[in-house]
Amino acid sequence: MTPRFAVIGLVVSDLAASLAFYRRLGLVFPAGAEEQPHVEAALPGGPTLALDTEETVRSFRPDWQPPAAGGRISLAFRCDTPADVDAVYEDLVGAGHHGALEPWDAVWGMRYAVVHDPDGNGVDLFAELT
């Protein structure tokens, strides 16, 4: 049997802030998710994005500590048009999230931008230029 990729899991320091961020990107979490220690959103194509609070992780791994330096994971969201990249970037930055890299036309033929989620994970926004 071959294992199948199924879940992207993030440990979050502030579940409500993370839910608000990912909901702005169109992900659907169940009602009342802010009160849960573990929540999931189905992603297009089958995988799941799972968010666990730091307390949840410590419940089965008491010595767990957040990494000292971030930037080891990034998620990428495809937008329909280059203008959508700009609009989503502005929406997230306007909501108080850190804009790590303003939208630009990348040499590989995409409009691209990077925003950080509440825990400092890179979230790429992109669309084909053509």
C-alpha positions in Angstrom: 0.0 0.0 0.0 1.3 3.5 -0.9 0.5 6.3 1.6 -1.5 9.2 0.1 -0.9 12.9 0.9 -4.0 14.1 2.8 -3.4 16.8 5.4 -1.4 20.0 5.9 -1.2 20.7 9.6 -0.4 24.0 11.2 0.2 24.6 14.9 -1.3 28.0 15.7 -0.7 30.4 18.6 -4.1 32.2 18.2 -6.8 30.0 16.7 -9.3 32.8 16.2 -6.8 35.0 14.4 -5.7 32.1 12.2 -9.3 31.2 11.4 -10.1 34.8 10.4 -7.0 34.9 8.2 -7.8 31.7 6.3 -11.5 32.5 6.1 -10.5 35.7 4.2 -8.8 33.4 1.7 -12.1 31.5 1.2 -11.5 28.4 3.4 -14.6 27.1 5.2 -14.3 26.1 8.8 -17.3 24.8 10.8 -19.3 27.2 12.9 -17.9 27.4 16.4 -14.4 26.5 15.3 -13.0 29.2 17.5 -13.9 27.1 20.5 -12.3 23.9 19.3 -8.7 22.7 19.9 -8.5 21.2 16.4 -10.3 22.3 13.3 -10.2 21.3 9.6 -11.1 22.8 6.3 -11.4 20.7 3.1 -9.2 22.0 0.3 -9.9 21.7 -3.4 -8.6 18.4 -4.8 -9.0 16.5 -1.6 -6.4 17.5 1.0 -7.3 19.1 4.3 -5.9 22.1 6.2 -5.8 21.3 9.9 -5.2 23.9 12.6 -4.2 22.8 16.1 -3.6 25.1 19.0 -0.3 24.9 20.8 -2.1 23.6 23.9 -3.5 20.7 21.8 -0.1 19.7 20.6 1.3 19.9 24.2 -1.5 17.6 25.4 0.2 14.7 23.6 3.7 16.1 23.4 4.3 18.1 26.6 7.8 19.3 25.6 6.7 20.8 22.3 7.9 24.4 21.7 7.2 26.6 18.7 10.2 26.9 16.3 12.6 29.7 17.1 12.6 30.9 13.5 9.7 30.7 11.0 9.7 30.5 7.2 10.0 26.7 6.8 6.5 26.3 5.3 4.5 28.3 2.9 1.0 27.8 1.4 0.0 29.0 -2.0 -3.4 30.2 -3.2 -4.1 30.5 -6.9 -6.1 33.6 -7.9 -8.1 33.9 -11.0 -6.4 37.0 -12.4 -3.4 39.1 -11.7 -5.7 41.9 -10.5 -7.1 39.4 -8.0 -3.6 38.9 -6.6 -3.4 42.6 -5.9 -6.9 42.7 -4.4 -6.4 39.8 -2.1 -3.0 41.1 -1.0 -4.5 44.5 -0.2 -7.5 42.9 1.6 -5.2 40.9 3.9 -2.7 43.7 4.5 -5.6 46.1 5.1 -6.9 43.6 7.7 -3.6 44.0 9.6 -1.7 41.0 8.3 2.0 41.4 7.4 2.6 41.9 3.7 6.0 40.2 3.2 6.3 40.8 -0.5 4.1 43.2 -2.5 2.6 41.9 -5.8 5.0 41.8 -8.7 5.2 40.2 -12.1 7.6 37.2 -11.7 10.0 36.1 -14.4 8.2 32.7 -14.5 5.0 34.3 -15.9 2.9 34.9 -12.8 1.7 37.8 -10.7 2.9 36.9 -7.2 2.8 38.2 -3.7 3.5 36.9 -0.2 1.6 37.6 3.1 2.3 36.1 6.5 -0.4 34.4 8.4 -0.7 35.2 12.2 2.1 32.7 13.0 4.5 34.1 10.4 4.0 31.3 7.8 4.3 32.5 4.2 1.2 32.5 2.2 1.8 33.0 -1.5 -0.8 34.5 -3.8 -0.4 33.9 -7.5 -2.1 34.0 -11.0 -0.9 33.4 -14.5 0.0 36.6 -16.3 -1.5 35.4 -19.6 
